[in-house]
Amino acid sequence: MRANGKPQVNKRHSRADASPARGRTVDADPLGEFVTRLAELGDYATHYAAARFDIAKVRLRNLLVGIAAGLVGLVIAIGVVLTFFVYLLSGLAGGLSVALGDRPWLGTLLAGASGLALVAGSLMLLALRMRNAQRRAIVRKYEERKARQRRRYGKDVGHNGRPGT
């Protein structure tokens, strides 16, 4: 209500004519009201889509920042490990040089070969473990799939009609 005692009328939602027979209001321009509502719905839909798009951009940016920080940390860690490895091999080479009758070239050669063999052996072991883990995961996936088929259908893809298979 306004200060003068008259009810406040919302012009956007006001009804032009009243139908006395049914006691409800009728729009003066139903098509205009429909177009207005449709435009409002479109505006809300684009607002929602823009908000969802901005959320996706923020998530992507956070992911990329995390990846970049992880890569920087990885580079630093690799640098530290390589530095320690160089110090280790340098000390080993010096010790072997003295032990082999003051032959620095032989100590350096043996230390380098030992380090290279250690790295190669570690990489081969890692590759073997990864291959075996992958193989086990694939076998487990297909075993579970066949078990699901046996539960559902009473047989699985390997069933060839013979009993017990």
C-alpha positions in Angstrom: 0.0 0.0 0.0 1.1 3.5 -0.7 1.1 6.3 1.8 -2.2 7.6 0.2 -4.0 4.4 1.0 -4.2 3.1 -2.6 -2.7 -0.3 -3.4 0.5 -0.3 -5.3 0.1 -1.8 -8.7 2.9 -3.7 -10.4 2.5 -2.5 -14.0 4.4 -5.5 -15.4 2.1 -8.0 -13.9 -1.1 -6.1 -13.9 -4.2 -7.4 -15.6 -6.0 -5.2 -18.0 -9.5 -6.6 -17.8 -11.4 -8.5 -15.1 -13.7 -11.3 -16.1 -16.7 -11.0 -13.8 -18.1 -14.4 -14.8 -15.0 -16.3 -13.5 -13.6 -13.9 -11.0 -10.1 -13.8 -12.6 -8.2 -11.4 -14.7 -7.5 -11.5 -18.4 -4.4 -10.1 -20.1 -5.0 -7.3 -22.5 -2.1 -8.7 -24.7 -1.4 -12.4 -24.1 1.1 -12.6 -26.9 3.0 -9.6 -25.4 3.0 -11.3 -22.0 4.3 -14.5 -23.5 7.1 -12.7 -25.4 8.1 -10.9 -22.2 8.1 -14.1 -20.2 10.1 -15.9 -23.0 12.6 -13.1 -23.0 12.9 -13.3 -19.2 13.4 -17.0 -19.4 16.1 -16.6 -22.1 17.9 -14.0 -19.9 17.8 -16.3 -16.9 19.1 -19.2 -19.1 22.0 -17.2 -20.5 22.8 -16.0 -16.9 22.9 -19.6 -15.8 25.0 -20.7 -18.7 27.4 -17.9 -18.2 27.8 -18.7 -14.5 28.4 -22.4 -15.3 31.0 -21.4 -17.9 32.7 -19.1 -15.5 32.8 -21.9 -12.9 34.3 -24.3 -15.5 37.0 -21.6 -16.3 37.9 -21.2 -12.7 38.2 -24.9 -12.2 40.3 -25.2 -15.3 42.5 -22.3 -14.2 43.0 -23.9 -10.7 43.8 -27.2 -12.3 46.4 -25.6 -14.6 48.0 -23.7 -11.7 48.2 -26.9 -9.7 49.8 -28.7 -12.6 52.3 -25.9 -13.1 53.2 -25.8 -9.4 53.6 -29.6 -9.5 55.9 -29.4 -12.5 58.0 -26.7 -10.9 58.3 -28.9 -7.8 59.2 -31.9 -9.9 62.0 -29.9 -11.7 63.4 -28.8 -8.4 63.3 -32.3 -6.9 64.9 -33.7 -10.0 67.6 -31.1 -9.8 68.3 -31.8 -6.1 68.4 -35.6 -6.7 70.8 -35.2 -9.7 73.1 -32.9 -7.7 73.3 -35.5 -4.9 73.8 -38.2 -7.4 76.7 -36.3 -9.0 78.3 -35.7 -5.6 77.9 -39.4 -4.8 79.5 -40.5 -8.1 82.2 -37.9 -7.8 83.1 -39.2 -4.3 83.0 -42.8 -5.4 85.2 -42.0 -8.4 87.7 -40.3 -6.1 87.8 -43.2 -3.7 88.1 -45.7 -6.5 90.9 -43.7 -8.1 92.9 -43.8 -4.8 92.1 -47.5 -4.3 93.2 -48.4 -7.9 96.7 -46.9 -7.5 96.0 -43.2 -8.3 94.3 -43.7 -11.6 91.6 -41.1 -11.8 90.3 -42.1 -15.2 89.7 -45.7 -14.0 87.8 -44.5 -10.9 85.7 -42.1 -12.9 85.0 -44.8 -15.5 83.9 -47.4 -12.9 81.8 -44.9 -10.9 80.0 -43.8 -14.1 79.4 -47.3 -15.2 78.1 -48.2 -11.8 75.7 -45.3 -11.8 74.5 -46.0 -15.3 73.9 -49.7 -14.5 72.0 -48.6 -11.4 69.7 -46.3 -13.4 69.2 -48.8 -16.2 68.4 -51.6 -13.7 65.9 -49.3 -11.9 64.2 -48.3 -15.1 63.9 -51.9 -16.2 62.5 -53.0 -12.9 60.0 -50.1 -13.0 58.9 -51.0 -16.6 58.5 -54.7 -15.6 56.4 -53.8 -12.6 54.2 -51.4 -14.6 53.7 -54.0 -17.3 52.7 -56.7 -14.8 50.4 -54.4 -13.0 48.7 -53.4 -16.2 48.3 -57.1 -17.2 46.8 -57.9 -13.8 44.3 -55.1 -14.1 43.2 -56.1 -17.6 42.8 -59.8 -16.5 40.8 -58.7 -13.4 38.6 -56.4 -15.6 37.7 -59.3 -17.9 37.3 -61.8 -15.1 34.8 -59.4 -13.4 33.0 -58.9 -16.7 32.7 -62.7 -17.3 31.5 -63.2 -13.7 28.8 -60.6 -14.2 27.8 -62.3 -17.4 27.5 -65.7 -15.6 25.3 -64.1 -12.9 23.0 -62.4 -15.5 22.8 -65.1 -18.2 24.1 -68.3 -16.6 27.1 -68.4 -19.0 29.8 -66.0 -20.2 31.5 -65.1 -23.4 33.9 -68.1 -23.2 31.0 -70.5 -22.9 30.9 -72.8 -26.0 28.0 -75.0 -25.3 29.9 -77.8 -23.5 29.0 -78.5 -19.8 31.5 -77.2 -17.3 32.9 -74.5 -19.6 
